Amino acid sequence: MNPEEIVNCAIAAGFANAAMVDPAKIPFEPAFLTCCEENLCGKYGVNYTCPPACGTPQQMAQRIREKSHALLLQTIWEIDDPMDAARTKAAKTEHNAMVRRIIAQLRQAGITDGFMIGASGCNLCTTCALTEHKPCRFPQDKYSCMSAYCIFVRELAESCGMDYDCPPGLTAFFGMYVFN
């Protein structure tokens, strides 16, 4: 599949927007790590895909830069109040499921050397195996969020012609598939 076919596949799968990005041009801001350290999501230190277990901001950026392509994916949801935790969590869960489905399609097409970056930390398990001092149950499918990678999502979205800020009543979520 060429880049245009990949983007078209993502749009056909229901994403509001999709764009191919050169991983070397993805903006990172290591200071965003403090957002994770605040632990508003409750996953800091108890999830393999979240800090500090996932790696330093520099290690996370290097992991992305080792790949040759990134597919940025955006969904937009009707959420009146982005602070409505139940609605936001449900939308993020569906967003991440959509990302996993498009990755499955790309893998069937032969694009197998890649990894997902989600709209929130990995939730494939009810309780991460890290808390039980056991290895990850799904090492090939686990994913970290854009925040754990310290990606400057607003800048990235705008560089791809995507709106980061939505009109009232709408909320956007972003994810990526980074691959060779």
N, C-alpha and C positions, 0 to 999 in steps of 0.2 A: 504494500500500500504506500502511495506517495503521501506527502503531508496534506495536500488538499483533500484526498480521499479520507484520511484520518479525521480531519476536522468535519467533513460532511457526515461521516459515520456518527460522530458525537452529537451533531445537531439533530440527525435523524433519530438518535436515541433519547432525545428530549431535553438536552442541555440548552439553556437560553443562549449561551455563547461558548465558543471553543476557539483556541488559537494555538498554533505551534510556536514554541519559544526556544531560543538557543539557551541551554542551561548556563552558559558563561555570562549571559546578560540578565539573569535573575537577580534582582536586588535583595541583599541580605542586610539586616540590621541586628547585630548581636545584642544590642541593648534591649531588644524585645524579650530576651530571656526572663527579664524581671516580671513580665506578664505571666509566664509559667510559674515562676517562683511564688507569686501571689496565691496560686493554687485555687483559683475560683472554680475550676472544674473538678477538683478533688482527685486528680490523677497524678500530681507531682509526687514522685518517689514511690508510687505504688503501681506503675504501669511501665512495662519494658519500652514502650514507644514514646514515653514522655521523659522530660528531664528529671533527674540527672542521668537516668539509665540509658537513654537513647544516644547520648554523646554530647559533646560541646557544640556550641554554634559553629565553630570552625570545622569540626568533623562532619556536621550535618551538611554544611555548604559544600564541602569537598565531595561528599557522597553524591550530591546532585551534579556537581561539575564533572564528575567522572563519566557521566552519560552524555550522549550526543544529541538527544531530543527531549523536549518536555511538552506535553499536551496540557494546557491550562483549560480547566473546565469550570463553567459558572452555571449555577441554578439560581432562579429567583422565585421567592415564595411570598404568598400573601400572608403576612404576619403584621397585624396592626401595631403590636408592641414588641420590639425585639428583646425586651427584658422578660417576656412571657416564656419562662424556662421550659414549660411543657411543649408549647408550640415550636419553639426554637430547637429543642432536642429532637422532636419528631422530624422536623424538616432536615436537620443535619444527618439524622439516621438514614432518611430516604436519599439525600444527596450522596452520602457515602455508598449506599447500595447501588445507585446509578453509576458512580465511578467504578465500583467493582464490576458491574455488568459490562461497561464499555471496555474495561481492561480484559475481561474474559473474551470479548469479541476480537480484540486486537491480538490476544494470545493465540486464538484459533487461526488468525491470519498470519501467524508466524512471528509476531513481535513479542517475544517472550522474555527478553533480558531487560526487565524494568521493575519498578516499584511504585506503589501508590503513596500519595500524600493526601490526607483527608481534611475535612472541614472541622474535625475534632479528633481527639486522640482515639486510638484503637478501642473498639468495644466488641470485638469478636467473642470475648469471654465475659461472663458476668463478673468474675473476679480474675484479674490478671494472675498468671502463674508466678509472677515476681513476688507477690505477697506470700506465696507458699514456698518460696525458695526453690522453685522448680523451673525447668526450661520452658520457654514459650511453646504453647501448644500448636501455634500456627505460624511458624517462622517465615514461610513463603508468602503469607497473606497479611501479616500484621502491617500496620501503617501508623505513621506519626502525622501530626497535624501541621498545618502551615506555620503555626506559632512555634512549635518545637524546632522547626527548621530556621526560625527567625527570618522568614521571608517577609519582605515589605510588600504585602499583598496589594495595598492601594496603588503603589507605584507600578507594580507588575501589571495589574489589571488595566490601569490607564495607558501603559505602554502598548497594550494589546487592543486598545480601543473599547475596553469594557468599562461600564460604570461601576464604581465601587459603592458609592452612595446611591441609594434608591429613593424614589419618591415616597412620601408617607404611605404606610400600609404594605410596603414591599421590603423584603430583606434578601440580600444576595449572599450566597455561599460559594466558596472556591475550593477546588481540589486539583490535583495533577497526577499524571502518569509520566514518570521520568524513565527513559529507556534508551537503548542502543538500537 
